[in-house]
Every structure is written in structure tokens, then in C-alpha cells.
Amino acid sequence: MSDERPSLSPAPLPPPEPSTRRGLLVAIAAGLVYALGVYGWTRLNAPESGMLLIGFLLGAPIAACIIAVRMADPKGVRGGSSHAGVSALTVTVMLVCAGVVLREGAVCLVMAAPIFFGSGILAGWLAGKAMRRRAGRLMSLSILILPLIGVPVEADRPPEAQTRYVTTRVHIDASPETVWNGLVDIRAIGDAEHRWNFSHDIVGIPRPKDARLEGTGVGAVRHLEWGRGVRFEEHIIAWRPGRELGWTFHLGPEAQTRMLDEHLKVDSAYLRLEEGRYRIEPTADGGSDLVLTTRYWIRTPMNEYAAWWGGVFLGDFHSNVLGVIKARAEAAA
């Protein structure tokens, strides 16, 4: 009989992962370089580069994530979760670089993040599955041409323009006359009077600080001051004491860039604030319902998406200023 015993030596180690940490960084960098090239291409072909759907909003993150996944795992041998992770990391670095290098503001980054992450992660996941076959690898690479083609095509075909409204209502335990006196002039708003909200406290949109009326009746001018040195005018177009106050917005170049974002002007080819209006409705309990409505105009390739964010930002502003008026009117009453 043989005295030989079964070998207890460990099983051979699995082959190394297709992508090392350095390889992953190179893959992400390659995706970012291509996305930056797409950004430059849009700047050359379309002045409103951020408003191109195929050319930039979808094209840049999709292309960057496909390139990163393609270089990190050329044959698609890793799982879908790995490809999704590479894509998510690529988009995260893209957004950070957009803020640091391209100086995109918080508003642009917050609005772009869901589109970038959604389209980028899906594209990277699908590309990883497709690259298990040679035909799939060729097809995924061919998609990289779409942003370059989409830029000049979209630049020559502006999207549909739409008018939108955001309306907010609050009940105030004060008479319509008291409410009116508190909304025509809203002076020296203190920090303690503001309410916490997403738009002002997380995104960083400046808060209203002061509103002073010059003159009375239609044709009067309200001079407004917000945080970060934002100053602009509201020209009165409707004047019914105790009932209604309406105005149009008049913003200079400095206020346009500081109100939301340096790259998201509020009087541009894709966004315009048109009119604001307070309406006071007497209630049976002797109080008042104060209704604030803002009308604005948008022209983007995703008007529904843009309008949703318009509701968030304007809704937070409405709630903030209505809260100030409510507290002051009830204290006066």
C-alpha cells in the first residue's frame, strides 16, 4: 500500500481582475476627457450648450461611462454591478470636475445629477453586457459618435417654448388690509424670519432680504435685494389695495447670473421670469388667504423635467416669503 496522502496545498489563485486600481483611474480619466471634448464641441456649435439633450445632457454621461467600462473591463467578464459602480464613479467625478474646473454652480449640478446618473449608469451596465460579444463591443463604441452628431442637429432645431405657473397659498389670521400693508413693503427680513428649505439651505439660492416700494399704483417700482448682492426691480402692473398686486421682473446682467447660477441665467434663450402676482382673498373667519403666483417661460429639450425643478425652486421661495408676510401680519393683527 502506498503511504502517499492527498495533497493539502492550496488551490491555485484565480486570475487577477481585469482592471487594477490604476487601470480604473485611467478608464475614468479617458471617459472624462471625451466628455470634456463633447462639452467643448457644444460650445463651438451652440451658445446654449447646456440645453442640448443628445449632444450633452445625455450624450456626455453616456459616452463617458461607456468608455470607462470599455477600458476597465474590455471583454465584459465582470458582473453588471461592477459596471454600474464604474459608471456611478465616473459620473460622480464628472460632476465634481464640472463644479471645480468648469465652475458650474450648485443649481446646474443638482438639476443635472439625476440625468447624468440615470443615463450614465444604465449605459455602462448595458455596455458591459454587450461587450461580451464582439458585435456588442463594436456597437457600444459606435454610440460614442451620437453626441458629436447630435450637437449640430439640435443646435439648428430649438425645442418648443412653454409658459408655466407656480402658485402657493397660505392662510393668514389677519384682515386683507393688514396683509396688504405687510406685502407692499417687506423691509429688512431677518435671518430668524426665514424657513429652512431645500433650495436656499442645500442648493444655496440666495434668500430675499428687502423689498421697498417707490411710488404707488400702476407704474410704481419695487426695489428688491436678495443675498449675495442680488438687486433687481419689479415694475407694478396691477394695483388693487387689499386685493391684488402684480408686477413684471426687470433684472440686470449681474442679477441674472447671481440669482440662480452663473450658467443658468433667468433671462435667457431657455428661461425667463415674466410676471409675479399676489392675490388676497377674504375668508369667513375674518382672515385672509394670500396667493402668490409666478409666471415663467422655458424652452428646453425636457420642459417637463425643467418645470418640475421650477416648481421646487419657486415653491421654496414662495413658501419662504409668504411665511415672512404671514408672521408679520399676524403679529400686527
Steps between C-alpha positions, in 0.01 A plus 500: 500500500619845427563746784423791276236738636282745309676828441382779734660779296264790433312522174655729240402864536241640258629716220541865587209736448489650152535848642743618762448814697732687266314360201170617648634852546626505142163375377310770687745766384450392139124531539537845651727617220244394242218669695707818521549481124123473454457804725745697288327383182168631629658834587624535144169406338231624738510796741245334731709185531342377822163475329593232244351161583686252276799727462571548869242423772479135397789470257780604735426264794409209269821535300719546807357193675524278190865594456578444869332157506656406166851576623452360851357169377565461123330161467215552743602212729404681820147522632242767434538645850868566428417680175230704674748590774762615249234711330379655826857588595558650155191722527594607852844610382338673201274709724784588737720609210210699351475695824875549550635532145202628299366697799147372466288612792298294745171554316636360172666206676189410700281510189751304289577230760186282453540508120872428511477218754193341342622502141865433585443200728250343258736551206795352687300200614371429149845555349650247740250237391543584133878475510488128567452467124710655229197649326394658828844656547480659157146622561587658837788689344281624216273670755785737581437675168146603597594805714718636218217461250231618740661837576466664156162334437347623827659844469301560181172379652407694814254319730141607565440798729244479781355734763474358851351613832590427860232589757521481880223581751517574872230591753568804720308592815485866407275726294569559128600859579758386755638242258520762224699737718744220575565390142537830313818574697690207649794667665806369682418128512702351785668160490270370773195572283606257227387140481730209426455356151687303237554780247649759735672285764627207290537635146596849614259721304512847662215600729295821479620768742309819418223636273431876491226666297565827320173672404147359510263349248571360156842619386658495847827314546601258773874479566601154620814372665588132545804332647835495313442860393210422263307819421218543249169676443134407478285739295141510624235409240202426729404698810183427701560587868392215724443271203777471238855603415664400171839576347748417227864412570785725387839346564836636399786280374650463848174390664433251219818307573494527880134412558533132407828412336767658283411257220123501563382853430141591585461714188641296216415295193374213718360665815320826575315627806198686366253603771423470869170565676361507855126442541326550835172314561290581810388194697191439713699500825611859447842397373649485154636255249812639334582348161835558328535404131811523284478464122811398312600390150725205413637349183700184568512151348344371825238758597318267739820425688602867507151602615518250787816669624335838442225388737758399760706821489212747461286304747772530765536872432121548518476312830787703643366845415138408580616376839662838570184690395277267705706534818518878473132546414381279784729681742360834382143373530 
